[in-house]
Amino acid sequence: MPTRPHPGLEIDGFTLGEKLHTGGFATIWEVTHPDHALPMVMKVPTILDGYDGPTIVGFEVEQMISTRLSGPHVPRVIGIGGFEVMPYIVSEEIDGGCFLPLFQTAPLPLSDVLEVAARMVAAVADLHRQQVIHLDLKPENFLQRKSGEMVMVDFGLSRHDRLPDLLAEEFAIPMGTYPYIAPEQYLRCRDDLRSDLFALGVMLYGLATGRTPWGNPKTLREVRKRLWRDPEPPRAIRREIPEWLQEIILRALSVDPMRRYQSAAQMAFDLGHPGQVTLTARAHKLKRDGWLTVFDRWRVMRKIRRFSTPNSVAAQLALVPVIVVAVDLSPEGEPLAEALRRAVTRMLMIEPDARIACVNVIKTARIGIDQGTDNQGNNLHVMRLVQLKAWADGIKLPDHRLTYTVLEGPDPGQAIIDHAKTNHVDQIVMGARGHSTTRRYLGSVSAQVVAEAHCSVTVIRVPETWVRT
C-alpha cells in the first residue's frame, strides 16, 4: 500500500502541515524542513489503488521538466520524491496567490487587460527560451509574485525539446483543458510552441470580454468545431475594445499556427506598441463569418490530420527573432547610420523573417533636452521618429515588421538595455564611433550594452577609409 500524504507525515526531512488545495490530479500541502527557512509547498499526485497511467506519467514529466527550469516565472524546486514511497515535488510557495480570482472578475478595464497580458506573455516567452512548451496554459496555472511576475505551474502535460515525450509515447488521445486547447493539440501535435500562444489568445479574449471564445466545451467533439468555426469578434461583445487589440487577439486565435504570432516575443512587442500594430480585415469584424464561409472551411478542415510539422522550440524561436537597431541620428553619425543600414540588410538575408525594432535615445540630461524641444521649438520626439522612419526606408521591409521607438533617459546605454529586456529582444545591433581618450577612460554606450545586455549584441564600426574621405 503506498504512503498517503497527511498532516504530520515526515518524508525525506520534510514535514507536512495543512492541506492547501485538492485538485483533480494532485493535492498541495504546506511543508517545512529544518534546512530550508523559506515557505514551501509539496505537490503529491492523487494515485488511485488501480491503474492510473496518465497521472503517473504526467507527474514523472513534471518532475523531469520542473527541475530543469529557472528564473522568476517558475517556482524554485527544492526537492522531489520517487514513486517507491510517495512521489512529490517540493517548491517555493508563491507569495502573490493565484491568478484565477482576478480572471473571474473579467471583463477588466482595458488598461488592466494590457498590463496583465504583458506579464503573462513575458512569462511564456521566458519558458519558451528554456525550450519548454507548457501545453496546458489556463488561469488556474498562473500564480503571481508580489513583485509582479507571473509564475507558471503544473507542467504535467508539458513538452521539453531535449527530453523524451512520455505522454506522446504512451497515450494517443489529445490532452489539455478544452476551452484553451489549440487546434493542433486536438490533432495530437505536442511540439508546437504556438499552441501556448493560442491559449494566451483565449485568456486575453476572456480578460477583455468576460467570455471564452468557444464557451466551455465538455467533449472533444465540441473542441473539434474550432477547426472551422470562428469566435464572435471581441468588439461585437464590447465595443470599446480598440481595433488593434482585436487584431492581436484574433491573430493569436488563428486556426493555422502559421497565421498566428510565431513567438511570444512578437506578441509582447505588439502589446507594447499598439500604435504600430498592422490592422487587417479581422480588426474591423463585428460579427462571425457567415454560414457559407464556415461550410467551405469545414469541407477543408474535416479532412485535415495535421498542420505543417514545426521545428524544435529553439529552431522556431530562431526563425522569428526580434532585432533592435539603435540608430545614431546626429549629423556627424551619418556614415555610421549608413553602415548600420547595410549591416541590417545583410542580416535580413540570413534571418528573412526577423522583426526590426528601430530605436533612438534622447538623452534627457542635456541642456535644452529636458523640455522636449529644440531651440526652434520643434518637438524632438516627433522629429526623431520621422528621422528613424527615413533611415529605415532603405531596408525594404513591410510595415508590420518594422517598428520605431524614441527612448528618453539620462543614460542611453541603460535605456537600450531596458528596452531590449522588456520586449524580449533576441539581438541588439548598434554602431560605435571612433576611438577617443574620453571613450577609453569613461567607457562608451556600445561597451556598456555589450557588457550588460541579456541578449546578443552586434557592434558596427565605420571603416577608417570612410572617415578619412
C-alpha positions as CSV (number, residue, x, y, z in Angstrom):
1,M,0.0,0.0,0.0
2,P,1.6,3.3,-1.0
3,T,2.2,6.1,1.6
4,R,-0.6,8.6,1.6
5,P,0.0,12.3,2.5
6,H,-1.4,13.5,5.8
7,P,-0.7,16.2,8.3
8,G,2.4,15.4,10.4
9,L,3.8,12.9,7.8
10,E,7.6,13.1,7.7
11,I,9.4,12.1,4.4
12,D,13.0,12.9,3.4
13,G,13.2,15.5,6.2
14,F,10.0,17.3,5.0
15,T,7.1,17.6,7.5
16,L,3.6,18.0,6.0
17,G,1.3,20.6,7.6
18,E,-2.1,21.8,6.4
19,K,-3.6,20.7,3.1
20,L,-3.9,23.8,1.0
21,H,-5.6,22.6,-2.1
22,T,-7.3,19.5,-3.6
23,G,-7.2,19.3,-7.4
24,G,-8.4,16.7,-9.9
25,F,-4.9,15.1,-10.1
26,A,-3.0,16.2,-7.1
27,T,-3.1,17.7,-3.6
28,I,-1.0,20.7,-2.3
29,W,0.4,20.7,1.2
30,E,2.1,23.2,3.4
31,V,5.5,21.7,4.3
32,T,8.6,22.6,6.4
33,H,12.2,21.4,6.5
34,P,14.9,22.2,9.1
35,D,17.4,23.1,6.3
36,H,15.0,25.5,4.4
37,A,13.6,28.6,6.0
38,L,11.5,29.8,3.0
39,P,7.8,29.0,2.8
40,M,7.3,25.8,0.8
41,V,4.6,23.6,-0.6
42,M,4.5,19.9,-1.5
43,K,2.6,18.6,-4.5
44,V,1.5,15.0,-4.3
45,P,-0.3,13.2,-7.2
46,T,-3.6,11.6,-6.5
47,I,-2.9,8.0,-7.5
48,L,-5.8,5.5,-7.1
49,D,-5.3,2.0,-6.0
50,G,-5.9,0.8,-9.5
51,Y,-4.1,1.7,-12.7
52,D,-3.8,5.5,-13.1
53,G,-1.4,5.8,-16.1
54,P,-1.9,9.4,-17.2
55,T,-1.5,10.8,-13.6
56,I,1.7,8.7,-13.1
57,V,3.3,9.6,-16.4
58,G,2.2,13.2,-16.1
59,F,3.8,13.5,-12.7
60,E,7.0,11.9,-14.0
61,V,7.1,14.5,-16.8
62,E,6.5,17.4,-14.3
63,Q,9.4,16.2,-12.1
64,M,11.7,16.0,-15.1
65,I,10.8,19.4,-16.5
66,S,10.3,21.5,-13.4
67,T,13.8,20.6,-12.0
68,R,15.3,21.9,-15.2
69,L,13.6,25.3,-15.2
70,S,14.9,28.5,-13.6
71,G,14.0,32.2,-13.3
72,P,11.3,34.3,-11.8
73,H,8.4,32.8,-13.9
74,V,8.6,29.3,-12.5
75,P,8.7,28.0,-8.9
76,R,12.1,27.1,-7.5
77,V,12.1,23.4,-6.9
78,I,13.6,22.3,-3.5
79,G,13.2,18.5,-3.8
80,I,11.5,15.6,-5.4
81,G,10.5,12.1,-4.3
82,G,10.2,8.9,-6.2
83,F,7.3,6.5,-6.5
84,E,9.0,3.9,-4.3
85,V,7.5,5.5,-1.1
86,M,5.5,8.6,-2.1
87,P,6.0,10.8,-5.2
88,Y,6.2,14.5,-4.6
89,I,7.6,17.9,-5.7
90,V,8.5,20.4,-3.1
91,S,8.9,24.0,-4.3
92,E,8.8,27.5,-3.0
93,E,5.4,28.9,-2.1
94,I,4.5,31.8,-4.5
95,D,3.6,34.8,-2.3
96,G,1.1,36.6,-4.6
97,G,-1.6,34.0,-4.9
98,C,-3.5,32.5,-7.8
99,F,-4.4,34.5,-11.0
100,L,-7.8,32.7,-11.3
101,P,-9.8,35.0,-9.0
102,L,-8.7,38.1,-11.0
103,F,-9.7,36.3,-14.2
104,Q,-13.1,35.6,-12.8
105,T,-13.8,39.3,-12.4
106,A,-13.5,39.9,-16.2
107,P,-14.1,41.9,-18.2
108,L,-11.4,44.0,-16.8
109,P,-10.7,47.7,-17.6
110,L,-8.7,47.8,-20.8
111,S,-5.6,49.2,-19.1
112,D,-5.6,46.2,-16.7
113,V,-6.1,43.8,-19.6
114,L,-2.9,45.1,-21.3
115,E,-1.0,45.1,-18.0
116,V,-1.9,41.5,-17.1
117,A,-1.5,40.3,-20.7
118,A,2.0,41.7,-20.8
119,R,3.0,39.9,-17.7
120,M,1.6,36.6,-18.9
121,V,3.3,36.8,-22.3
122,A,6.6,37.7,-20.6
123,A,6.4,34.5,-18.6
124,V,5.6,32.3,-21.6
125,A,8.4,33.9,-23.6
126,D,10.8,33.0,-20.8
127,L,9.5,29.4,-20.7
128,H,10.0,29.0,-24.4
129,R,13.5,30.3,-24.2
130,Q,14.2,27.3,-21.9
131,Q,12.9,25.0,-24.7
132,V,9.7,24.1,-22.9
133,I,6.1,24.3,-24.3
134,H,3.5,24.3,-21.5
135,L,0.5,22.9,-23.4
136,D,-1.9,23.5,-20.5
137,L,-2.0,27.2,-20.1
138,K,-5.1,28.4,-18.3
139,P,-5.9,30.9,-15.5
140,E,-5.5,28.2,-12.8
141,N,-1.9,27.5,-13.9
142,F,-0.7,31.1,-13.4
143,L,0.3,32.4,-10.0
144,Q,1.6,35.8,-9.2
145,R,4.5,37.1,-7.2
146,K,4.0,40.1,-5.0
147,S,6.8,41.7,-7.1
148,G,4.5,41.4,-10.2
149,E,5.9,38.5,-12.2
150,M,3.5,35.8,-13.4
151,V,4.6,32.3,-12.4
152,M,3.5,29.2,-14.4
153,V,2.8,25.9,-12.6
154,D,1.6,22.4,-13.4
155,F,4.0,21.0,-16.1
156,G,2.4,17.6,-16.3
157,L,1.3,18.0,-19.9
158,S,4.4,19.9,-21.0
159,R,7.0,19.1,-23.6
160,H,10.7,19.7,-23.3
161,D,12.8,19.8,-26.5
162,R,15.6,17.7,-25.0
163,L,13.6,15.1,-23.1
164,P,11.5,12.2,-24.3
165,D,7.8,13.0,-24.7
166,L,6.4,10.2,-22.5
167,L,2.8,11.3,-22.9
168,A,3.0,11.1,-26.7
169,E,4.7,7.7,-26.5
170,E,2.1,6.2,-24.2
171,F,-1.2,7.9,-25.0
172,A,-2.9,8.6,-28.3
173,I,-5.7,11.0,-27.1
174,P,-5.5,14.8,-27.2
175,M,-4.6,16.3,-23.8
176,G,-5.3,19.7,-22.4
177,T,-8.1,21.9,-20.9
178,Y,-10.8,22.1,-23.5
179,P,-11.6,25.8,-23.5
180,Y,-7.9,26.6,-24.1
181,I,-6.7,23.7,-26.3
182,A,-5.2,24.7,-29.6
183,P,-6.5,23.1,-32.9
184,E,-3.2,21.3,-33.5
185,Q,-3.4,19.8,-30.0
186,Y,-6.7,18.4,-30.9
187,L,-4.9,16.8,-33.9
188,R,-2.4,15.3,-31.4
189,C,0.5,17.7,-32.1
190,R,2.5,18.3,-28.9
191,D,5.6,20.0,-30.3
192,D,4.5,23.5,-31.4
193,L,5.2,26.4,-29.2
194,R,2.4,28.3,-31.0
195,S,-0.1,26.2,-29.1
196,D,0.8,28.2,-26.0
197,L,0.2,31.4,-27.9
198,F,-3.3,30.2,-28.8
199,A,-4.1,29.6,-25.1
200,L,-2.8,33.1,-24.4
201,G,-5.2,34.4,-27.0
202,V,-8.1,32.6,-25.3
203,M,-7.2,34.2,-22.0
204,L,-6.7,37.6,-23.5
205,Y,-10.2,37.2,-25.1
206,G,-11.6,36.3,-21.7
207,L,-9.9,39.2,-19.9
208,A,-11.3,41.7,-22.5
209,T,-14.8,40.3,-22.9
210,G,-15.6,38.2,-19.8
211,R,-16.2,35.1,-22.0
212,T,-14.1,32.4,-23.6
213,P,-14.1,32.3,-27.4
214,W,-15.8,28.8,-27.8
215,G,-17.7,28.7,-24.5
216,N,-16.9,25.8,-22.1
217,P,-16.8,22.6,-24.2
218,K,-17.1,19.3,-22.4
219,T,-16.2,16.9,-25.2
220,L,-13.5,16.6,-27.9
221,R,-16.3,16.6,-30.4
222,E,-17.1,20.2,-29.3
223,V,-13.4,21.1,-29.3
224,R,-13.1,20.0,-33.0
225,K,-15.5,22.7,-34.1
226,R,-12.9,25.4,-33.6
227,L,-11.1,24.0,-36.6
228,W,-13.7,25.7,-38.8
229,R,-15.9,27.9,-36.6
230,D,-14.6,31.4,-35.8
231,P,-15.3,33.1,-32.4
232,E,-17.5,36.1,-32.0
233,P,-15.3,39.2,-32.5
234,P,-14.4,40.8,-29.2
235,R,-15.6,44.2,-30.4
236,A,-19.1,42.7,-31.0
237,I,-19.3,41.9,-27.3
238,R,-17.5,45.1,-26.0
239,R,-17.4,47.9,-28.5
240,E,-14.8,50.0,-26.6
241,I,-12.2,47.3,-27.3
242,P,-9.8,49.0,-29.8
243,E,-9.3,47.5,-33.3
244,W,-5.6,46.9,-32.7
245,L,-6.4,44.8,-29.6
246,Q,-9.0,42.7,-31.5
247,E,-6.3,42.3,-34.2
248,I,-3.9,40.9,-31.6
249,I,-6.5,38.6,-30.0
250,L,-7.8,37.1,-33.3
251,R,-4.4,36.7,-34.7
252,A,-3.4,34.6,-31.6
253,L,-6.6,32.5,-32.2
254,S,-5.9,31.7,-35.8
255,V,-6.6,28.0,-36.6
256,D,-3.5,27.5,-38.6
257,P,-0.4,28.1,-36.4
258,M,1.4,29.7,-39.4
259,R,-1.2,32.6,-39.2
260,R,-0.6,33.2,-35.5
261,Y,2.1,35.0,-33.8
262,Q,5.2,32.9,-34.3
263,S,6.7,33.7,-30.9
264,A,5.6,35.1,-27.5
265,A,8.2,37.9,-28.0
266,Q,6.3,39.0,-31.2
267,M,3.0,39.1,-29.3
268,A,4.6,41.0,-26.4
269,F,6.0,43.6,-28.9
270,D,2.6,44.3,-30.4
271,L,1.0,44.6,-26.9
272,G,3.7,47.2,-26.1
273,H,3.4,49.1,-29.3
274,P,-0.3,49.3,-30.1
275,G,0.1,52.3,-32.5
276,Q,2.3,50.2,-34.8
277,V,0.0,47.1,-35.0
278,T,-0.8,46.4,-38.6
279,L,-4.6,46.1,-38.9
280,T,-6.2,43.5,-41.2
281,A,-9.8,42.7,-42.0
282,R,-10.1,40.8,-38.7
283,A,-9.5,44.1,-36.8
284,H,-12.8,45.5,-38.1
285,K,-15.0,42.4,-37.8
286,L,-18.2,42.9,-35.8
287,K,-19.8,39.5,-36.5
288,R,-18.9,35.9,-37.0
289,D,-18.3,34.5,-40.5
290,G,-21.4,33.6,-42.5
291,W,-22.6,30.0,-42.9
292,L,-21.2,29.7,-46.4
293,T,-17.7,30.7,-45.3
294,V,-17.9,28.3,-42.4
295,F,-19.2,25.5,-44.6
296,D,-16.3,25.9,-47.0
297,R,-13.8,25.9,-44.1
298,W,-15.5,22.8,-42.7
299,R,-15.1,20.9,-46.0
300,V,-11.3,21.5,-45.8
301,M,-10.7,21.1,-42.1
302,R,-12.8,17.9,-41.6
303,K,-10.1,16.1,-43.6
304,I,-7.1,17.6,-42.1
305,R,-4.9,15.4,-40.0
306,R,-2.0,17.7,-39.2
307,F,-0.7,21.2,-39.9
308,S,2.8,21.6,-41.2
309,T,5.4,20.0,-38.9
310,P,7.0,22.5,-36.6
311,N,10.7,22.8,-35.9
312,S,12.1,22.3,-32.4
313,V,11.3,25.1,-29.9
314,A,14.8,26.6,-30.3
315,A,14.6,26.4,-34.1
316,Q,11.1,28.1,-34.1
317,L,12.4,30.9,-32.0
318,A,15.5,31.3,-34.2
319,L,13.3,31.8,-37.3
320,V,11.5,34.8,-35.9
321,P,14.0,36.9,-34.0
322,V,13.3,40.4,-32.8
323,I,16.3,42.6,-33.6
324,V,16.7,46.1,-32.0
325,V,18.7,48.5,-34.1
326,A,19.9,51.6,-32.1
327,V,20.5,54.3,-34.7
328,D,22.6,57.5,-34.1
329,L,20.7,60.3,-35.9
330,S,23.2,63.1,-35.3
331,P,24.7,64.8,-38.5
332,E,28.1,63.5,-37.6
333,G,26.7,60.0,-37.3
334,E,25.5,59.7,-40.9
335,P,28.4,57.5,-42.1
336,L,27.7,55.2,-39.1
337,A,24.0,55.2,-39.7
338,E,24.6,54.1,-43.3
339,A,27.0,51.3,-42.2
340,L,24.3,50.2,-39.8
341,R,21.7,50.1,-42.5
342,R,23.9,48.0,-44.7
343,A,24.6,45.6,-41.8
344,V,20.9,45.1,-41.1
345,T,20.2,44.5,-44.7
346,R,22.8,41.7,-44.7
347,M,21.3,40.2,-41.5
348,L,17.9,40.0,-43.2
349,M,19.4,37.8,-45.9
350,I,20.2,35.3,-43.1
351,E,17.1,36.0,-41.0
352,P,14.4,36.8,-43.6
353,D,11.5,36.6,-41.1
354,A,13.1,38.9,-38.4
355,R,11.3,41.8,-37.0
356,I,13.3,45.1,-36.9
357,A,12.7,47.5,-34.0
358,C,14.4,50.8,-34.7
359,V,15.2,52.9,-31.7
360,N,16.9,56.2,-30.9
361,V,17.6,57.7,-27.5
362,I,17.1,61.3,-26.4
363,K,19.5,61.9,-23.5
364,T,17.4,64.0,-21.1
365,A,20.3,65.3,-19.1
366,R,21.4,67.6,-21.9
367,I,20.7,71.3,-21.6
368,G,17.5,72.1,-23.6
369,I,16.5,68.5,-24.0
370,D,14.5,68.2,-20.8
371,Q,11.8,70.4,-22.3
372,G,11.4,68.0,-25.2
373,T,12.0,70.8,-27.8
374,D,15.0,72.2,-29.7
375,N,16.0,75.8,-30.0
376,Q,13.4,76.4,-32.7
377,G,10.6,74.9,-30.6
378,N,10.3,71.7,-32.6
379,N,9.2,68.6,-30.8
380,L,12.3,66.4,-30.5
381,H,10.4,63.2,-30.1
382,V,8.4,63.7,-33.3
383,M,11.5,64.8,-35.2
384,R,13.4,61.7,-34.2
385,L,10.5,59.4,-35.2
386,V,10.5,61.0,-38.6
387,Q,14.2,60.6,-38.9
388,L,14.0,56.9,-37.8
389,K,11.4,56.1,-40.5
390,A,13.6,57.9,-43.1
391,W,16.6,55.8,-42.0
392,A,14.6,52.6,-42.3
393,D,13.2,53.4,-45.8
394,G,16.3,51.7,-47.3
395,I,15.7,48.4,-45.5
396,K,12.7,47.4,-47.7
397,L,10.6,45.6,-45.1
398,P,6.8,45.6,-44.9
399,D,5.3,47.9,-42.2
400,H,4.2,45.1,-39.9
401,R,7.9,44.0,-39.4
402,L,9.3,47.5,-38.7
403,T,8.7,49.4,-35.5
404,Y,10.0,52.8,-34.4
405,T,10.6,53.9,-30.8
406,V,12.2,57.0,-29.4
407,L,13.5,56.4,-25.8
408,E,14.3,59.0,-23.3
409,G,16.6,58.9,-20.3
410,P,19.9,60.2,-18.8
411,D,21.7,57.0,-19.6
412,P,21.4,56.0,-23.3
413,G,23.0,52.6,-22.8
414,Q,20.7,51.7,-20.0
415,A,17.7,52.9,-21.9
416,I,18.6,50.5,-24.8
417,I,19.3,47.6,-22.4
418,D,16.0,48.1,-20.6
419,H,14.0,48.4,-23.8
420,A,15.5,45.1,-25.1
421,K,14.8,43.2,-22.0
422,T,11.2,44.5,-21.7
423,N,10.5,43.5,-25.3
424,H,12.2,40.1,-25.2
425,V,14.7,41.1,-27.9
426,D,16.9,38.4,-29.4
427,Q,19.7,40.7,-30.7
428,I,20.8,44.3,-30.5
429,V,22.6,46.0,-33.4
430,M,24.3,49.3,-32.8
431,G,27.1,51.5,-34.0
432,A,30.3,52.6,-32.3
433,R,32.0,55.8,-33.0
434,G,35.8,56.1,-33.4
435,H,38.3,55.8,-30.6
436,S,39.0,58.7,-28.3
437,T,40.7,59.3,-25.0
438,T,37.3,60.2,-23.4
439,R,35.7,56.9,-24.5
440,R,38.8,55.0,-23.4
441,Y,38.6,56.1,-19.8
442,L,34.9,56.8,-19.3
443,G,33.5,54.0,-21.5
444,S,31.1,54.1,-24.4
445,V,27.4,53.3,-24.8
446,S,28.2,50.3,-27.1
447,A,30.7,48.9,-24.5
448,Q,28.0,49.2,-21.8
449,V,25.4,47.5,-23.9
450,V,27.7,44.6,-24.8
451,A,28.6,44.1,-21.1
452,E,25.1,44.3,-19.6
453,A,22.5,43.3,-22.2
454,H,20.7,40.0,-21.7
455,C,20.9,39.1,-25.4
456,S,23.5,39.0,-28.2
457,V,24.9,42.4,-29.3
458,T,26.5,43.3,-32.7
459,V,28.6,46.4,-32.8
460,I,29.2,48.1,-36.2
461,R,32.1,50.5,-36.9
462,V,32.7,52.7,-39.9
463,P,35.8,51.7,-41.9
464,E,38.6,54.2,-41.4
465,T,38.6,54.9,-45.1
466,W,35.0,56.2,-44.9
467,V,36.0,58.5,-42.0
468,R,39.0,60.0,-44.0
469,T,37.0,60.6,-47.1
